[in-house]
Amino acid sequence: MDILLQVKIGPLAALMTAMCWMITALCFEYSSKKIGSLSVNLIRLYLAFVLFAVFSFIFRGIALPTDATSHGWIWLGLSGLVGFVLGDLFLFKAFVMIGSRTSMLVMSLAPLVTALIGFLILDETLKVHHCIGMTMTTTGVMAVILTRKDGGKDFKHPRKGIIYASIGMIGQAVGLVLSKYGMEEYNAFSATHIRIIAGLIGFTILFFHFRAWGQFAAAFKSKRAMIFLVVGTVFGPFLGVYLSLVAVQHTSTGIASTIISIVPVLIIPFAVLMFKEKVNLREIIGAVIAVIGTGIMFL
C-alpha cells in the first residue's frame, strides 16, 4: 500500500493542484478586473509570503528556507522570477482581456512545452500510455474551450490577450522545469517559499519602476475584491504552487503539467451554477475525453 501511494502521489498532487487553480483563476479574474492585475500579483505574494513563513515556523521550526543550498536558491529563485513575475504578470493581464476560461485554453498548451523542455534538459522519458493520456487530456481541454459561441463560425478574442496568455503559458512551463531542477530532494513547501520570495522581490522592483504604489494602496478600498484575492491566494500561491511542486517531485513534469491543465474543464460546472452559462454537447464530450485522459495518467 505504501509503495502504491508513493507511485500515485505525483498524479494525485497534480489533480489537487488543478482544483486549486480552478478556484484561484476565478478569484483572480474577478480581483484583477476590480483593482488591476499588477496590484493583485503583489498583494497575493505578500500574503503568500506571510502564510509560508508562519506555517514553516510551525512545522519546520524556521520561518525562512535558510537550510536550502545555493543551488536551490539560484534555480528556485530563477523559477520564481520566470513563473510568478513573467508568467503570472501576463496571465493576469490576459484574465482581464479575454477571461479565465480562454486564458486557461492557452495555458493548456503548457504540457506540450513542459514535456519538450523536460526531455531536452532533464532527460525525462514518457511511457506510451502517458503520451496517450497527455494527448487525450490536451485534446479534451481544447475541445471544451474552443467551442464556438452560439454555433458561430468565428472565435474572436483580442490578439493582445492571446499573446499575453501565451507568454504566461511559456512562463509556467519554463518555471516548472526550473523548479524541478532546483528542488531536487529539498522540501517542496520550502522550495515554494523560495519561489514566492523571488517573485515578491521581482514585483516590488516592477512597482518602483512603474511608480504604481498609489494603485497598490487604492486596491485595499475594494473589500469584495480583497476577499476574492485572499481566497485566491490561499488556493493559488500557497496550496496550489506547493502541490504543483509535490507533483513534479514525484512524477515527470510533462505528466504533472498535463493533469493540471484540466482546469478549464473543472471550471464548467461552476460557470453553469454561478454564471448561468450554457454547456453544449461538444463541451460535455471534451470534458469526458479530458477526464479519461487524466485517468490514464494514473495507470
C-alpha positions in Angstrom: 0.0 0.0 0.0 2.8 2.4 0.9 4.5 1.7 -2.5 1.3 2.2 -4.3 0.7 5.5 -2.6 4.2 6.6 -3.4 3.7 5.8 -7.1 0.3 7.7 -7.3 1.2 10.7 -5.1 2.6 12.7 -8.1 -0.6 12.5 -10.3 -2.8 12.9 -7.2 -1.0 16.1 -6.2 -1.3 17.4 -9.8 -5.1 16.7 -9.7 -5.4 18.6 -6.4 -3.3 21.4 -8.0 -5.8 21.6 -10.9 -8.7 22.1 -8.4 -6.7 24.9 -6.6 -6.0 26.6 -10.0 -9.7 26.4 -10.8 -10.6 28.4 -7.6 -7.7 30.8 -7.9 -8.4 31.5 -11.6 -12.0 32.6 -10.9 -11.0 34.6 -7.8 -8.0 36.4 -9.5 -10.0 37.2 -12.7 -12.6 39.0 -10.5 -10.0 40.8 -8.4 -7.9 41.8 -11.4 -10.8 43.4 -13.2 -11.6 45.4 -10.0 -8.2 46.5 -8.8 -5.8 45.8 -11.6 -3.6 42.8 -12.3 -0.3 44.4 -11.1 -1.8 45.0 -7.6 -3.3 41.6 -7.4 0.1 40.0 -8.2 2.0 41.9 -5.5 -0.7 41.7 -2.7 -1.1 37.9 -3.2 2.6 37.3 -3.0 2.9 39.4 0.3 0.0 37.3 1.7 1.6 34.1 0.5 5.0 35.0 2.0 3.4 35.5 5.4 1.4 32.2 5.2 4.6 30.3 4.3 6.6 31.9 7.0 4.1 31.1 9.7 3.5 27.5 8.6 7.2 26.9 8.0 8.0 28.1 11.6 5.2 25.9 13.0 6.1 22.7 11.1 9.8 23.1 10.4 11.0 25.4 13.2 12.4 28.1 10.8 10.4 31.0 9.3 12.6 31.2 6.2 14.1 28.5 4.0 17.6 29.2 5.3 18.5 25.5 5.0 18.4 25.5 1.2 21.6 25.0 -0.7 23.0 27.7 -3.0 21.9 25.5 -6.0 18.3 25.6 -4.7 18.2 29.3 -4.1 19.6 30.1 -7.5 17.4 27.8 -9.6 14.2 28.1 -7.5 14.7 31.8 -7.4 15.0 31.9 -11.1 11.9 29.7 -11.3 10.0 32.2 -9.2 11.0 35.1 -11.4 10.1 33.3 -14.6 6.9 31.7 -13.3 5.5 34.4 -11.0 6.8 37.7 -12.4 6.9 36.9 -16.1 4.3 34.2 -16.4 1.7 35.4 -13.9 2.1 39.1 -14.8 1.0 38.4 -18.4 -1.5 35.7 -17.4 -3.4 38.1 -15.1 -3.5 40.7 -17.8 -5.0 38.0 -20.1 -7.6 37.3 -17.4 -8.8 40.9 -17.7 -8.7 41.0 -21.5 -10.1 37.5 -22.5 -11.3 36.0 -19.3 -10.1 33.0 -17.3 -11.6 30.3 -19.5 -9.9 31.4 -22.7 -6.7 32.1 -20.8 -6.8 28.6 -19.5 -7.2 27.3 -23.0 -3.9 28.8 -24.0 -2.4 27.5 -20.7 -3.5 24.0 -21.7 -0.6 24.1 -24.2 1.9 24.2 -21.4 2.1 20.4 -21.1 3.5 20.1 -24.6 6.1 22.8 -24.0 6.9 21.4 -20.5 7.3 17.9 -21.8 9.6 19.1 -24.6 11.7 21.2 -22.2 11.8 18.3 -19.7 13.0 15.9 -22.5 15.7 18.3 -23.7 17.0 19.5 -20.3 16.1 16.8 -17.7 16.4 13.7 -20.0 12.8 12.7 -18.9 11.1 9.9 -20.7 7.4 9.1 -21.1 5.8 5.8 -21.5 3.3 5.1 -24.3 0.2 5.3 -22.0 1.5 8.6 -20.6 1.7 10.0 -24.1 -1.8 8.8 -24.9 -3.1 10.3 -21.7 -1.4 13.6 -22.4 -2.8 13.7 -25.9 -6.4 12.9 -24.8 -6.3 15.4 -21.9 -5.0 18.2 -24.1 -7.4 17.4 -26.9 -10.4 17.3 -24.5 -9.4 20.6 -22.8 -9.0 22.3 -26.1 -12.4 20.9 -27.4 -14.1 22.4 -24.4 -12.6 25.9 -24.6 -12.6 26.2 -28.4 -16.3 25.6 -28.7 -17.7 28.5 -30.7 -20.4 30.6 -29.1 -24.0 30.0 -30.4 -22.7 27.9 -33.2 -21.0 30.8 -34.9 -18.0 30.4 -37.3 -15.7 32.9 -35.6 -13.8 32.5 -32.4 -12.9 36.1 -31.6 -10.6 37.3 -28.9 -8.2 40.3 -28.7 -4.9 39.4 -30.2 -3.0 41.1 -27.4 -4.9 38.9 -24.8 -3.9 35.7 -26.6 -0.3 36.9 -26.8 -0.3 37.7 -23.0 -1.8 34.3 -22.2 0.8 32.6 -24.4 3.7 34.4 -22.6 2.0 33.3 -19.3 1.9 29.7 -20.6 5.6 29.7 -21.5 6.5 31.2 -18.2 4.6 28.4 -16.4 6.2 25.7 -18.4 9.8 27.0 -18.0 9.2 27.8 -14.3 8.0 24.3 -13.6 11.1 22.7 -15.2 13.4 25.1 -13.4 11.6 24.2 -10.1 12.2 20.5 -10.6 15.9 21.1 -11.4 16.4 23.4 -8.5 14.4 21.5 -5.9 15.9 18.0 -6.2 15.2 16.3 -2.9 14.6 19.5 -1.0 11.3 20.1 0.9 8.7 21.1 -1.6 7.0 23.5 0.9 10.2 25.5 1.5 11.1 25.3 -2.2 7.7 27.1 -2.9 8.7 29.7 -0.3 11.9 30.5 -2.2 9.9 30.9 -5.4 7.5 33.3 -3.5 10.4 35.4 -2.2 11.9 35.7 -5.6 8.5 36.7 -7.1 7.9 39.2 -4.4 11.3 40.9 -5.0 10.6 40.9 -8.7 7.2 42.5 -8.4 8.4 45.0 -5.8 11.0 46.2 -8.3 8.3 46.5 -11.0 6.2 48.7 -8.7 9.1 51.0 -8.2 9.8 51.1 -11.9 6.2 51.9 -12.8 5.6 54.0 -9.8 2.4 52.1 -9.1 2.3 52.3 -5.3 -0.8 54.6 -5.4 -2.6 51.9 -7.3 -1.4 49.4 -4.7 -2.9 51.5 -1.8 -6.1 52.1 -3.6 -6.7 48.3 -4.1 -7.4 47.9 -0.4 -10.5 50.1 -0.7 -12.4 47.3 -2.5 -13.4 44.9 0.2 -15.1 42.4 -2.1 -12.1 42.3 -4.4 -9.8 41.8 -1.4 -11.9 38.8 -0.2 -11.6 37.1 -3.5 -7.9 38.0 -3.6 -7.3 36.3 -0.2 -9.2 33.2 -1.2 -7.3 33.1 -4.5 -4.0 33.4 -2.6 -4.7 30.5 -0.3 -5.6 28.2 -3.2 -3.0 29.7 -5.6 0.5 30.7 -4.4 0.0 28.8 -1.1 -1.7 25.4 -1.7 -1.6 25.3 -5.5 2.1 26.1 -6.1 3.1 23.8 -3.2 1.1 20.9 -4.6 2.5 21.5 -8.1 6.0 21.1 -6.7 5.0 17.9 -4.9 3.6 16.7 -8.2 6.8 17.3 -10.2 8.9 15.9 -7.4 7.1 12.5 -7.7 6.4 12.3 -11.4 7.6 13.8 -14.7 7.0 17.5 -15.5 5.0 16.6 -18.6 2.6 14.3 -16.8 2.1 16.7 -13.9 1.5 19.7 -16.2 -1.0 17.7 -18.3 -3.1 16.8 -15.3 -3.0 20.3 -14.1 -4.2 21.5 -17.5 -7.7 20.2 -16.9 -8.6 23.4 -15.0 -10.8 24.7 -17.9 -12.9 21.5 -17.7 -13.3 21.8 -13.9 -14.5 25.4 -14.3 -17.5 24.3 -16.4 -19.9 23.3 -13.6 -19.1 26.5 -11.7 -19.7 28.5 -14.8 -23.1 26.9 -15.1 -24.1 27.3 -11.5 -22.6 30.7 -10.8 -22.8 32.5 -14.2 -25.7 30.6 -15.8 -23.6 29.7 -18.8 -24.9 27.1 -21.3 -22.9 23.9 -21.9 -23.3 22.1 -25.3 -22.7 18.6 -26.3 -19.2 19.3 -27.7 -18.1 20.7 -24.3 -19.5 17.7 -22.5 -17.7 15.3 -24.8 -14.5 17.3 -24.4 -14.8 17.1 -20.7 -15.2 13.3 -20.8 -12.2 12.9 -23.0 -10.1 15.0 -20.7 -11.2 13.1 -17.6 -10.5 9.8 -19.3 -7.0 11.1 -20.4 -6.3 12.1 -16.8 -7.4 8.7 -15.6 -4.9 7.1 -17.9 -2.1 9.1 -16.2 -2.8 7.1 -13.0 -2.2 3.7 -14.7 
